[in-house]
Amino acid sequence: MLRSNQFINICVLLGLTGLSACGVNSGTKDKQAVATTETDTLNKMVLIPGGTFSMGADDSTGIADEYPKHSVQVDSFWMDEHEVTNQEFAAFVAATGYVTTAEKPITKEELMASMPPGSPEPDSSMMAAGALIFTPPDHAVPFNDVSQWWSFEPGANWKHPNGVGKDVPNNDRLPVTQVSWLDAQAYAKWAGKRLPTEAEWEYAARGGLSGQLYPWGNEALTSGKPKANTWNGNFPYHNTETDGFYGTAPVKSYSPNSYQLYDMSGNVWEWCADWYDANYYAQGENGVVNPAGPAKGFDPEDPSADKRVIRGGSYMCSDEYCRGYRVSARMKTTPESGLANLGFRCARSVGDRGSK
């Protein structure tokens, strides 16, 4: 199946619209990471106590797919305290020889099969292994024209998320990006873990708080000390970096929530296990125990492509462009997508000892 990063690149060149721009942005220009005395790179797992919570938007500013708010029960489970890092993913690759989606070229036949009927044949450069990266303009642009800040970069992958020769300081401690849902699943299986369900992810992000917009409560991002790695300024051309970073931040750069989980808001979007269905909450999920999501995906903005849920927002999100850092915010992209602002963390069921 065609990787969505290459499909989106073709769509941009053809002037096609209907892209989930907020959910699939990528980024470059990482500012040098702040110094840290943290030497323990082990991704510890935190026990999240089970319970019942109200899932969905907490006020009127949510997107349609965040309603209705409904009661959900989840059993206790373990969750990684932070996103999987480049160092951790490198250990997986070294042990298994795994090759990620973005490292594989595609054929013309695969590409044309996924394009709208009558589309012109793409240039051969569009079939090379690589990924979309963020190439910001120096001025304001319409938000509905993603070609203003996207470009396809041959050779971009998890080892070089912003392109070959564009690595950034403290790379080992940055969350791994440019990994597809398929890649994340492979890592989780190797680690004796799994991806969290969407319900588990939101329950964990809330940290035991009820009716609050963010993992830390209701205080605005712009109030007090920096709470998360998001876009400060005017997207996509001016980032004030008042939170300390332009692109991804090393894990554990900000305070954790009450469950001692880091970066449940901002930094990178995170894969969940579930298929995405825009109407799922309205289909009788109220009161369900351990919901695992719909049987298949449905995105009315792009009904031809089944997508998986991603959560948490990223460093690309701001109030004017994307409020994905709210605990109830939902986003989606195809399982083959690998993007420079999309990573993951793992979960594990209680009683499952796990093994590599």
DASUL-V772625 format. One record per backbone hydrogen bond with DSSP energy under -1.0 kcal/mol. CO is the residue of the C=O (numbers start at 1). NH is the residue of the N-H. E is the energy in kcal/mol with one decimal. If there is no record, write none. Layout:
co:CO nh:NH e:E
co:CO nh:NH e:E
This chain:
co:3 nh:7 e:-2.0
co:4 nh:8 e:-3.2
co:5 nh:9 e:-1.5
co:6 nh:10 e:-2.0
co:7 nh:11 e:-2.5
co:8 nh:12 e:-2.8
co:9 nh:13 e:-1.9
co:10 nh:14 e:-2.1
co:11 nh:16 e:-2.6
co:19 nh:21 e:-1.8
co:20 nh:24 e:-1.1
co:42 nh:44 e:-1.4
co:44 nh:81 e:-2.7
co:46 nh:79 e:-2.0
co:48 nh:77 e:-1.8
co:51 nh:74 e:-2.7
co:53 nh:72 e:-2.6
co:55 nh:70 e:-2.3
co:63 nh:66 e:-2.4
co:64 nh:67 e:-1.5
co:66 nh:57 e:-1.9
co:70 nh:55 e:-3.3
co:71 nh:287 e:-3.5
co:72 nh:53 e:-2.6
co:73 nh:290 e:-3.8
co:74 nh:51 e:-2.1
co:77 nh:48 e:-3.5
co:78 nh:348 e:-2.1
co:79 nh:46 e:-3.3
co:81 nh:262 e:-3.3
co:84 nh:176 e:-2.4
co:85 nh:89 e:-2.5
co:86 nh:90 e:-2.4
co:87 nh:91 e:-1.6
co:88 nh:92 e:-1.5
co:89 nh:93 e:-2.3
co:90 nh:94 e:-2.7
co:91 nh:95 e:-1.9
co:92 nh:96 e:-1.7
co:93 nh:97 e:-3.1
co:100 nh:103 e:-1.0
co:101 nh:104 e:-1.7
co:107 nh:111 e:-2.1
co:108 nh:112 e:-2.8
co:109 nh:113 e:-1.9
co:116 nh:119 e:-1.7
co:123 nh:126 e:-2.0
co:124 nh:127 e:-1.7
co:125 nh:128 e:-1.0
co:127 nh:106 e:-1.8
co:129 nh:155 e:-2.1
co:131 nh:153 e:-3.2
co:133 nh:151 e:-1.5
co:142 nh:145 e:-1.3
co:145 nh:148 e:-1.9
co:146 nh:149 e:-1.7
co:149 nh:135 e:-1.7
co:151 nh:133 e:-3.0
co:153 nh:131 e:-1.6
co:153 nh:156 e:-2.0
co:160 nh:163 e:-1.9
co:163 nh:166 e:-1.8
co:171 nh:174 e:-1.3
co:172 nh:87 e:-1.8
co:173 nh:251 e:-2.6
co:174 nh:86 e:-2.2
co:180 nh:184 e:-2.5
co:181 nh:185 e:-2.5
co:182 nh:186 e:-1.9
co:183 nh:187 e:-2.3
co:184 nh:188 e:-2.6
co:185 nh:189 e:-2.3
co:186 nh:190 e:-2.1
co:187 nh:191 e:-2.4
co:188 nh:193 e:-3.3
co:189 nh:192 e:-1.2
co:194 nh:347 e:-3.5
co:196 nh:273 e:-2.7
co:197 nh:201 e:-2.5
co:198 nh:202 e:-2.4
co:199 nh:203 e:-2.5
co:200 nh:204 e:-2.7
co:201 nh:205 e:-2.5
co:202 nh:206 e:-2.1
co:206 nh:209 e:-2.0
co:213 nh:327 e:-2.4
co:214 nh:217 e:-1.1
co:217 nh:214 e:-2.4
co:220 nh:223 e:-1.7
co:229 nh:267 e:-2.7
co:232 nh:240 e:-3.0
co:234 nh:238 e:-2.8
co:238 nh:234 e:-1.6
co:241 nh:244 e:-2.1
co:257 nh:260 e:-2.2
co:261 nh:257 e:-2.2
co:266 nh:268 e:-1.6
co:267 nh:315 e:-1.9
co:269 nh:343 e:-3.6
co:270 nh:311 e:-2.3
co:274 nh:309 e:-2.2
co:276 nh:298 e:-3.0
co:277 nh:280 e:-1.8
co:280 nh:283 e:-1.7
co:285 nh:288 e:-2.2
co:288 nh:73 e:-2.2
co:298 nh:278 e:-2.2
co:299 nh:302 e:-1.9
co:302 nh:305 e:-1.9
co:307 nh:276 e:-3.1
co:308 nh:333 e:-1.8
co:309 nh:272 e:-2.3
co:310 nh:331 e:-1.5
co:311 nh:270 e:-2.2
co:312 nh:266 e:-3.0
co:314 nh:317 e:-1.8
co:317 nh:231 e:-2.9
co:318 nh:322 e:-2.1
co:323 nh:326 e:-1.5
co:326 nh:329 e:-1.1
co:331 nh:310 e:-2.4
co:333 nh:308 e:-2.8
co:334 nh:337 e:-2.1
co:335 nh:181 e:-1.5
co:335 nh:182 e:-1.3
co:339 nh:178 e:-2.9
co:339 nh:342 e:-1.6
co:341 nh:269 e:-2.9
co:343 nh:271 e:-1.9
co:344 nh:84 e:-2.8
co:346 nh:80 e:-2.8
co:347 nh:194 e:-2.2
co:348 nh:78 e:-3.3
co:349 nh:352 e:-1.9
